[in-house]
Amino acid sequence: MSLYDQLQQLNPLFRQFGSYLHCLDDKIQYELYLKFRNVFKDFKEGVSKKISLESKNAIENPEKMKEIKDSIDNVVQDLNSLCQNIYEESKKYLIWVDTFDNIENKNFLFELQLKYSPILTVQFYSDVEKFKSEFQKYYGLPVFLIMSGQVANDYSYTDKKLFNYIKGLYNQNKQQVRIKGILIYTSEEGVKYMKDKFEKDDSELVKIVTYNSDDMLEVLNKLISHNKFCRVLDPTDLSYLFESKLKFKLASMHKSNPEKCLLGYNPQEINLKQIFVDAQVVMKEKNINFIEKVEFDHIFTQINKIFQSSSDKLEIAKQLLKLYTKEDYKNQNIQYYQLINNILNTLNEDLIKKMMPLIEMLQVALYTYDDSSDVTSIKKGSSHTLYRGTSIPQQNYQNQIKVNQFICLPSFSSFTSDQQVAINFIFNNKFDDTRPCLFIYEHSAGSQQFEFRPKNLKNISEQGSESEFLTYPFVTYKIIGIIEGELYSTVNLTLN
């Protein structure tokens, strides 16, 4: 069962009971558990081994009821957080906590509100204890936190120990306490005493200790406007990276029918040349460095030629996907497939918005293309084991590659049915400070999901006879097993 389907099944539960779920009596909780047991079983491995779901005596067994109630609470919390951050409208908060409610801070706060609205909801607390008591209402939502030096500094006699308090909550429950960065705003003297202590803290929560408001804004801008290349993403970060409408559009590409026909993406009709010009402006403003290797005119010419050569949407889809597989080893410039995937992997909201017609064009081409004539393609009702070789930065690997963790692949992603091809890719594409990984998952295509299956590009690929299965962007998977090998990690996934 996909993550989206799990969330849809649990929506009535969220709407009816919400945060009051834990207050329900044992009988109602047990009935809810039986009603949603398939969702709980899919979401949390091992639950069904501990509890006999059909046991008529469970309601009378305190130990089983405790496990059932804990399971309901954990699953609903986690799924509700995913639902908020992926499929529903959500907020991002900038919270400033200071012991002095002075006019200078209020004016600066007003400037921040004007600058970031409606991207961020800005809040100010002059009472630390009030902030602590209300902090739970921000659980599951992205928070950028500004603290004064007095509030944060352990050595100050006025210390409220807020940093230690937040760090403790964060370490206990990173999924719910989603602090995306702490900025400490203090005096010039305070910087001397606090900079190393906080910026080198093992939590890595503090991004800057400064007395300069311009420096703080520069760091905050970088935190809010992402432009760091990322192949594997925590799906709950979608609410931190994108506004709600864009977030839902991206997260639903592998679940929703295209909004318009492929012919509607003719480069002349969507003014692709101007889109490329606007995108270059954004890339320069955001210091997105792969711009220097993109020949936009060449890519435009390739795409335009495809649309001018045929009015048959099946043929256009075929030729666009063929172009996607093309490599030019003599030319070091970025190819069509690299342009689209670099845009997606950079995760910059402004750039993705500008280039969305190009992304949607490939999405619709993948949806339109018919690979059924290939005997090795995925058939309705059957399952297919697919492999992908990749490398993940060591820090991302340590934080994200864990059993029961959800991961999202932001780009269009190529898998293969040949395990050795994926392993060869790992060995031919090694990078410093990364952990090579072999992703494995079994794709089962039921009738509802069949239209959105990975398509086999073998018959049209420029890479010869290799079976390349292309998936949509922003697909979410759950890690169900990890084998740490000497040369690479084998990561078993299930589609969610």
C-alpha positions, 0 to 999 in steps of 0.5 A, spaced: 500 500 500 502 506 497 504 512 503 499 516 499 493 510 500 495 510 507 494 517 508 488 517 505 485 511 509 487 514 515 484 521 513 477 520 517 481 518 523 485 524 523 479 529 522 474 525 527 479 525 533 485 528 531 490 530 537 484 527 542 486 520 539 490 517 546 484 519 550 479 514 547 477 508 551 480 501 550 474 498 546 474 504 541 482 504 540 481 496 539 476 497 534 480 503 530 486 498 530 482 493 527 479 497 522 486 500 520 490 494 521 493 493 514 495 501 515 499 500 521 502 493 519 505 496 512 507 502 516 510 499 522 514 493 521 513 488 526 507 490 529 503 484 527 508 479 530 507 482 537 500 483 537 494 477 534 490 482 531 484 477 531 485 475 538 478 476 541 481 477 548 486 483 546 481 488 549 482 484 556 489 483 556 493 490 559 499 488 555 496 487 548 492 493 549 498 497 551 502 495 545 496 497 541 495 504 544 502 505 543 502 503 536 496 507 534 499 513 537 506 512 534 503 511 527 498 516 527 503 521 529 508 519 524 503 519 518 499 525 520 506 529 520 507 526 513 501 528 511 502 535 513 508 536 510 507 532 503 500 533 501 496 538 505 497 546 506 502 547 511 506 553 515 513 554 516 515 558 522 520 564 524 520 564 531 524 569 535 525 568 542 528 574 547 528 576 554 527 584 552 521 586 548 524 592 545 522 597 539 529 595 535 527 588 535 520 589 534 522 593 528 527 588 525 521 583 526 517 587 522 522 587 516 522 580 517 515 579 516 515 583 510 520 580 507 518 573 508 511 573 508 507 569 505 513 564 505 514 564 513 509 566 519 513 570 524 512 569 531 516 573 537 516 571 544 519 575 550 517 570 555 521 564 555 517 560 559 511 561 555 515 559 548 516 552 552 509 551 554 507 553 547 512 549 543 508 543 542 504 546 537 509 547 532 511 540 532 511 536 525 512 543 522 519 546 519 521 552 524 527 557 524 529 559 530 532 566 532 535 566 540 538 572 543 545 571 546 542 571 553 537 566 552 542 561 549 548 562 553 549 557 558 554 561 562 550 567 563 547 568 570 540 570 566 540 563 562 534 560 561 537 554 558 533 554 552 538 552 547 539 546 551 532 545 552 531 545 544 537 540 543 534 535 548 527 535 544 530 535 538 535 529 540 529 525 543 524 526 537 527 529 530 521 527 526 516 532 530 521 537 532 523 540 526 528 545 527 531 547 520 536 552 524 538 556 530 541 563 529 544 566 535 543 574 535 548 577 540 552 583 542 559 583 539 562 581 546 557 575 546 560 573 539 567 572 542 564 567 548 559 564 544 561 563 537 565 556 537 561 553 543 555 553 539 557 553 532 561 547 533 556 544 538 555 536 536 547 537 534 549 542 528 543 546 530 546 553 530 548 556 523 551 562 526 552 566 532 553 574 530 551 581 532 550 583 525 543 583 522 546 583 515 550 576 516 544 573 520 539 575 514 544 572 509 544 565 513 537 565 513 536 566 506 540 560 505 537 556 509 530 558 506 532 558 499 535 551 498 540 550 492 544 544 495 544 538 490 541 532 494 539 526 491 536 523 497 531 527 501 527 526 507 520 527 505 517 531 511 522 536 508 518 538 502 514 543 507 520 546 508 523 547 501 516 548 497 510 552 498 504 548 499 501 548 492 508 546 489 509 541 494 503 537 492 504 538 485 511 535 486 509 529 491 503 527 486 506 527 480 507 519 480 499 519 483 495 524 479 493 524 471 497 530 467 493 536 467 494 537 459 496 533 453 503 532 451 501 537 445 500 542 450 507 543 451 510 545 444 516 549 446 513 555 441 506 555 445 509 555 452 515 560 450 520 555 452 526 560 450 523 565 455 523 560 460 530 558 459 532 566 459 528 567 466 531 560 469 538 563 468 537 569 471 534 565 477 540 561 477 545 567 477 541 570 483 542 563 487 549 562 485 547 555 482 553 553 479 551 548 474 549 554 469 555 554 466 555 548 463 548 548 460 547 550 453 540 552 453 540 554 446 542 547 444 537 543 448 531 548 446 533 546 439 533 538 440 526 539 444 523 544 438 525 539 433 521 533 436 515 537 436 516 540 429 517 533 426 510 530 429 503 531 431 503 524 434 503 525 442 506 517 442 511 519 437 513 525 441 513 522 448 518 516 444 523 521 442 523 526 448 524 519 452 530 517 447 533 524 448 533 523 455 537 517 455 542 520 450 549 521 452 554 526 448 561 523 451 565 528 447 561 534 449 562 536 457 556 540 457 550 538 461 545 534 457 537 534 457 536 529 462 542 532 467 538 539 466 532 536 468 535 532 474 539 537 476 534 542 477 530 537 481 536 535 485 538 542 487 531 543 490 531 551 489 523 553 489 524 559 485 528 555 479 523 549 479 517 554 479 520 557 473 522 550 469 516 547 471 513 546 464 520 543 462 519 538 468 511 537 466 513 535 459 517 529 461 512 527 466 507 527 461 512 524 456 513 518 461 505 517 462 504 517 455 509 512 452 507 505 451 512 500 453 507 494 453 510 491 446 517 490 450 516 483 454 521 485 459 516 491 461 512 491 468 505 487 466 499 489 470 498 484 476 505 482 476 512 484 480 518 486 478 525 487 482 529 493 480 536 496 482 539 502 482 546 504 484 547 511 487 552 515 492 550 518 498 554 524 502 556 520 508 552 525 513 546 524 509 547 517 509 548 517 517 542 521 518 537 518 513 539 511 511 535 507 517 530 501 517 523 504 517 525 511 515 522 514 509 526 517 503 524 521 497 528 521 490 527 528 487 529 527 480 526 522 475 530 516 477 533 510 472 533 503 475 535 497 472 532 489 472 539 487 471 543 487 478 550 487 475 548 493 471 547 497 477 553 495 481 557 497 475 554 504 475 556 504 483 564 502 481 564 507 475 561 513 479 565 513 485 565 520 489 569 522 495 566 523 502 560 519 499 557 512 501 555 507 495 549 504 495 545 499 491 537 500 492 533 494 491 525 494 491 520 490 488 515 494 484 508 491 484 503 494 479 496 493 481 490 496 476 490 503 480 497 504 480 499 501 473 499 507 469 504 510 473 509 504 473 516 505 471 517 505 464 522 500 460 526 505 455 530 499 453 527 499 446 528 506 445 534 508 449 541 511 446 545 506 451 543 500 447 540 493 450 540 495 457 533 495 461 532 502 464 526 503 468 524 510 469 520 513 475 517 519 476 520 525 481 519 525 488 517 518 489 517 516 496 520 509 499 520 506 505 527 502 507 525 495 510 532 493 510 540 494 510 546 490 509 552 494 510 557 491 505 565 492 505 564 496 498 557 498 498 551 498 502 545 494 499 538 498 501 532 494 500 526 499 499 518 498 499 514 503 494 510 508 499 
